[in-house]
């Protein structure tokens, strides 16, 4: 396809910067992305094709409406992304590997050109991801592998057709489909190199506020009801995992300070994890047997709990910032860009300072 030579050149430069040891990893990255781009066709072509199932046509038309909403109502970029569709014939576009020590929620990081240092390593092939996970596990780390339905190229690939819609998320509930599109486009507006918590919390804020508005203004009552059930389960599960994550973090901090021996630390950790699974079983029963989180719970460990933190840790602060900017998307983005331009160690302090008066008003200060 057009532009592939340029893409290969970009990856070759990245390999040169990162060393020959990662040549295989970078090659799977470029070949996987190229395969996805080659599979993508314009949405209009899919809609005009008599062989395209009616169900898929309806979802693509919905995605087009959501994409327009992102531009007109959320001030997200009007570019090539999400105007094409690809069926990858698999359940995820990439599989992320995350790892953490036995008594810490701090994720191992990998460093890349452009993206900076991040707490995950992505693979287009699940088997390759699991081989990397086994290697890290052999080093004594706790490891999690999870499928990712979508990712953003941060606008760098819009010249080659942009990020496509994918079979990995096109059939999600309407509110969830909107959430993913809004989230990934948000990364094209602002991205702070090497700061996963900042980037993902910001994009999660955009997705939450944007999808709530979409559902309220554009969705049918049936779609709102479907998403309400879906999101209620997610919020309950998020509350449970946040509480468990906080408990684990407190235990690890206390154990480190008191130099508690290994067996005692392990017993305390196991108790917390057992209680977590017990609480989940009760939640699941209240959901009528919904099994969507079973696999995550079965493999839950420090790595998986640590990965969750990146997506919601700063959301309250970003929501307060949006309110401070009067609910104006351009003003909000400008404020986030100013924060992203700061050194990483100053960024969160500046965010807290920007929204501190709002927190005081909320709590009656």
C-alpha positions in Angstrom: 0.0 0.0 0.0 1.1 3.6 -0.5 3.3 5.0 2.3 4.6 1.6 3.6 8.2 2.5 2.7 7.8 5.6 4.9 6.4 3.6 7.7 9.3 1.1 7.5 11.7 4.0 7.6 10.1 5.3 10.8 10.5 1.9 12.4 14.0 1.5 11.1 14.9 4.8 12.8 13.3 3.6 16.0 15.3 0.4 15.9 18.5 2.4 15.4 17.6 4.4 18.4 16.7 1.4 20.6 19.4 -1.1 19.6 19.5 -4.2 17.4 18.3 -6.4 20.3 14.8 -5.1 19.7 14.8 -5.6 16.0 12.4 -8.6 16.1 10.0 -6.7 18.3 10.0 -3.6 16.1 9.6 -5.8 13.0 6.5 -7.5 14.4 5.1 -4.0 15.3 5.5 -2.6 11.8 4.3 -5.8 10.0 1.3 -6.0 12.3 0.4 -2.4 11.7 0.9 -2.7 8.0 -1.4 -5.8 7.9 -4.1 -3.9 9.7 -3.8 -0.9 7.4 -3.9 -3.2 4.3 -7.1 -4.9 5.6 -8.8 -1.5 5.9 -11.2 -0.2 3.3 -13.2 3.0 3.3 -16.5 2.7 5.2 -18.3 3.9 2.1 -17.0 0.9 0.1 -18.2 -1.5 2.8 -21.7 0.2 2.7 -21.8 0.0 -1.1 -20.8 -3.7 -1.1 -23.8 -6.0 -1.5 -21.9 -8.8 0.4 -21.5 -6.7 3.5 -24.0 -8.0 6.2 -26.8 -5.7 7.1 -25.8 -5.8 10.7 -22.3 -4.6 9.9 -23.7 -1.8 7.7 -25.8 -0.6 10.5 -22.9 -0.5 12.9 -20.7 1.3 10.3 -23.4 3.9 9.8 -23.6 4.4 13.5 -19.8 4.8 13.7 -20.0 7.5 11.0 -22.5 9.4 13.1 -20.4 9.1 16.2 -17.3 10.2 14.3 -19.2 13.4 13.1 -20.3 14.0 16.7 -16.7 13.8 17.9 -15.8 16.6 15.5 -18.9 18.9 15.8 -19.6 18.5 19.5 -16.3 17.4 21.2 -13.9 19.4 19.0 -11.9 16.3 18.2 -9.8 16.2 15.0 -11.5 16.0 11.6 -9.0 13.8 9.9 -8.6 10.4 8.2 -9.0 8.3 11.3 -12.1 6.1 11.7 -13.3 6.5 8.1 -12.1 3.1 7.2 -13.0 -0.4 8.5 -11.0 -3.6 8.8 -11.9 -7.2 9.8 -8.8 -8.7 11.4 -10.5 -12.1 12.1 -9.3 -12.1 15.7 -10.6 -10.8 19.0 -8.0 -8.1 19.7 -5.8 -5.8 17.6 -2.9 -6.2 20.0 -2.1 -8.0 23.2 -0.4 -6.0 26.0 2.1 -7.5 28.4 2.4 -5.8 31.8 4.6 -6.9 34.7 5.2 -5.9 38.4 7.2 -7.2 41.3 5.6 -9.6 43.8 5.1 -6.9 46.5 4.6 -3.7 44.4 2.0 -2.3 42.0 4.6 -0.3 40.1 4.7 -1.6 36.6 7.9 -2.4 34.7 8.4 0.1 31.9 9.7 -0.1 28.3 10.9 2.9 26.4 10.2 3.7 22.8 10.7 6.6 20.4 7.8 9.1 20.3 5.7 7.2 22.9 8.4 7.5 25.6 8.5 5.1 28.5 5.3 3.2 29.1 4.2 0.4 31.5 3.3 -2.1 28.8 4.6 -3.9 25.7 2.2 -4.6 22.9 2.2 -7.5 20.4 0.1 -8.1 17.3 0.5 -11.9 17.9 -1.0 -13.4 21.1 1.6 -16.2 21.2 4.4 -13.8 21.1 2.9 -11.8 23.9 2.6 -14.9 26.0 6.2 -15.9 25.3 7.3 -12.5 26.6 5.1 -13.0 29.6 6.7 -16.3 30.3 10.2 -14.8 30.1 9.3 -12.0 32.6 7.6 -14.5 34.9 10.8 -16.5 35.0 12.5 -13.4 36.3 10.2 -13.4 39.3 7.7 -10.8 38.1 4.0 -11.1 38.2 2.7 -10.8 34.7 -0.6 -10.1 32.9 -1.5 -10.4 29.2 -4.7 -8.7 28.0 -6.3 -8.1 24.6 -6.7 -4.5 23.4 -9.6 -3.7 21.0 -8.1 -0.4 19.7 -5.0 1.8 19.9 -4.1 5.2 18.7 -1.2 6.1 16.4 -1.5 9.7 17.8 -2.3 11.1 14.4 1.1 10.1 13.0 -0.5 7.7 10.4 -3.3 9.9 9.1 -1.2 10.4 5.9 -1.5 6.7 5.3 -5.3 6.4 6.0 -5.5 6.9 9.7 -6.6 4.6 12.5 -9.4 2.3 11.2 -12.6 1.0 12.8 -12.1 -2.6 13.7 -14.1 -5.8 14.1 -12.6 -6.0 17.6 -15.0 -3.3 18.8 -17.5 -2.4 16.1 -20.3 -4.5 17.8 -19.8 -3.1 21.2 -22.9 -1.5 22.9 -23.6 1.9 21.3 -22.2 3.9 24.3 -19.1 1.8 24.4 -18.5 2.2 20.7 -18.7 6.0 21.2 -16.5 5.8 24.2 -13.7 4.0 22.3 -13.8 6.4 19.3 -13.7 9.4 21.6 -10.9 8.0 23.7 -8.6 7.2 20.9 -9.2 10.5 19.1 -8.4 12.3 22.4 -4.9 10.9 22.2 -4.5 12.7 18.8 -5.3 16.0 20.5 -2.9 15.8 23.5 -0.2 13.3 24.3 2.6 13.7 26.9 5.5 11.4 26.0 6.2 8.8 28.7 3.4 9.6 31.0 0.8 6.8 30.8 -1.2 7.8 33.8 -1.6 11.4 32.6 -2.5 10.3 29.0 -4.9 7.6 29.8 -6.7 9.5 32.6 -7.1 12.5 30.3 -8.5 10.3 27.5 -10.7 8.4 29.9 -12.2 11.7 31.0 -12.9 12.7 27.4 -14.6 9.3 26.7 -16.7 9.5 29.8 -18.0 13.0 29.3 -18.3 12.5 25.5 -20.2 9.2 25.7 -22.5 10.5 28.4 -23.4 13.4 26.1 -23.8 11.2 23.0 -26.2 8.9 24.9 -28.2 11.8 26.3 -28.6 13.6 23.0 -28.3 11.1 20.2 -29.0 7.5 21.4 -32.3 5.7 21.5 -33.9 4.8 24.8 -33.1 1.2 24.2 -29.4 2.0 23.6 -29.3 4.1 26.8 -30.9 1.3 28.8 -28.4 -1.3 27.3 -25.5 0.9 28.1 -26.8 1.7 31.6 -26.7 -2.0 32.5 -23.3 -2.4 30.9 -21.8 0.6 32.7 -23.4 -0.1 36.0 -21.6 -3.5 36.1 -18.3 -1.8 35.1 -18.6 0.9 37.7 -19.3 -1.7 40.5 -16.3 -3.7 39.3 -14.1 -0.6 39.1 -15.1 0.3 42.7 -14.1 -3.2 43.9 -10.8 -3.2 42.1 -10.0 0.4 43.2 -10.6 -0.7 46.9 -8.5 -3.8 46.5 -5.7 -1.9 44.7 -5.6 0.7 47.6 -5.5 -2.1 50.2 -2.7 -3.9 48.4 -0.7 -0.6 48.1 -1.1 0.1 51.8 0.0 -3.4 52.7 3.1 -3.2 50.5 4.0 0.2 51.9 3.5 -1.0 55.5 5.4 -4.2 54.9 8.3 -2.3 53.4 8.5 0.1 56.3 8.3 -2.6 58.9 10.5 -5.1 57.0 8.0 -7.8 57.5 9.3 -11.2 56.4 8.4 -13.0 53.2 5.9 -15.6 54.5 4.0 -12.9 56.4 3.8 -10.6 53.4 2.6 -13.4 51.2 -0.1 -14.5 53.7 -1.4 -11.0 54.0 -1.4 -10.5 50.2 -3.2 -13.8 49.7 -5.9 -12.9 52.2 -6.6 -9.6 50.3 -6.8 -11.5 47.0 -9.1 -14.1 48.5 -11.4 -11.4 49.8 -11.4 -9.7 46.4 -12.5 -12.9 44.7 -15.2 -13.5 47.3 -16.6 -10.0 46.8 -16.5 -10.5 43.1 -18.5 -13.7 43.4 -21.2 -11.8 45.2 -21.2 -9.0 42.6 -21.4 -11.6 39.8 -24.4 -13.2 41.5 -26.2 -9.9 41.7 -25.6 -9.5 37.9 -27.5 -12.6 37.2 -24.3 -14.6 36.3 -22.7 -12.1 33.9 -19.2 -13.6 33.2 -17.5 -10.7 31.4 -14.9 -10.2 34.2 -14.2 -13.9 35.0 -11.0 -14.2 33.1 -9.6 -10.9 34.6 -10.4 -12.0 38.1 -9.0 -15.5 37.6 -5.6 -14.0 36.6 -5.6 -10.9 38.9 -2.3 -10.0 40.3 -0.1 -6.9 40.9 0.5 -6.4 37.2 -3.2 -6.3 36.3 -4.1 -4.1 39.3 -1.2 -1.8 38.4 -2.4 -1.5 34.8 -5.9 -0.4 35.9 -4.5 2.5 37.8 -3.3 4.2 34.6 -6.8 4.6 33.3 -8.6 6.2 36.2 -6.1 7.7 38.7 -6.4 11.3 37.6 -9.9 11.3 36.1 -11.5 13.3 39.0 -8.8 16.0 38.5 -9.4 16.1 34.8 -13.2 16.3 35.2 -12.7 19.2 37.7 -10.5 20.9 35.1 -13.2 20.5 32.4 -15.7 22.1 34.8 -13.2 24.9 35.6 -13.0 25.6 31.9 -16.7 26.1 31.7 -17.4 22.8 29.9 -15.6 24.2 26.8 -13.8 21.6 24.9 -11.3 23.9 23.2 -10.4 25.6 26.5 -10.1 22.2 28.2 -7.8 20.8 25.5 -5.7 24.0 25.7 -5.3 23.6 29.5 -4.3 19.9 29.1 -1.8 20.9 26.4 -0.2 23.4 28.8 0.1 20.7 31.4 1.5 18.2 28.9 4.2 20.8 28.0 5.5 20.8 31.6 8.2 18.4 32.9 6.6 15.2 34.1 7.4 15.8 37.8 5.7 19.2 37.7 2.6 18.1 35.7 0.5 16.5 38.4 1.3 19.3 40.9 0.2 21.8 38.4 -3.0 19.9 37.7 -3.8 19.7 41.4 -3.2 23.4 41.8 -5.4 24.3 38.8 -8.4 22.4 40.2 -7.8 22.9 44.0 -10.4 25.7 44.4 -13.0 23.6 42.7 -12.3 20.7 45.2 -12.6 23.1 48.1 -16.0 24.4 46.8 -17.2 20.8 46.3 -16.3 19.9 49.9 -17.6 23.1 51.4 -14.2 24.7 51.9 
